[in-house]
Amino acid sequence: VQLQASGGGLVQAGGSLRLSCAASGRTFYNYAVGWFRQAPGKERESVSAISRGGGSTYYADSVKGRFTISRDNAKNTVYLQMNSLKPEDTAVYYCAAKMIIGPGLVVTTESSYDYWGQGTLVTVSS
């Protein structure tokens, strides 16, 4: 599967952005998907994840209550709605996918993912 992340940009603190992760292939519904981010000078970290069917989700504490992950398997796309953005959310955001059997499982470990998108830059100004 090939992943294409998009939707990044420059936004003021308190603003919103919606990232999209579009996947190729006809079996996207078999994949758990995660969003990661890497800020300058920092390691990549898990932000959010969603199960194959969308019924289970995970959020890092730093984004809980502000970000919402969702997916539309008919469109082969996973979204990350980011509200109340803060300067510390500035990073390159990556989506990743892993074929998984369990419909309700979320994957939060970076090394568990098999496929990665190219990243989209989010810059939040203060």
Steps between C-alpha positions, in 0.01 A plus 500: 500500500621854426411787729472869416476745789366849437332794668789656684568870500555812706238586760480730800480362850142404578426419140412173331625279223383169359761257379415227253674172435391355167588140423525309177368148468167331547560346841557808712233376739747230608746757631536669833627855457695735718613860496845593623685828517857614518589845623839656421770343712265247653420135445191394313208437733161336476210745485193293426392165359186333375393141454398341172134571540542829681340381820812527713724801527807617689622849582820618660436694819638814339222507237211336684190716481639709214563248220254254347592212276249344265493294183288451193586159360283561195736786413816324622572798720581567864460847644652682792295801605720730706334773703633750753843469351800604705850603393628174649291312240738626233651196330505288190204265525518151355236236451581133513310178433523139605295207378339350804256220572327622812228750404517688828874526543690826489873514441701766679855376460695662219701188425182296451394689190588373155401788274564872538389814324737779408399745774325834502629805686285669762620835630314671784596859564458665839 
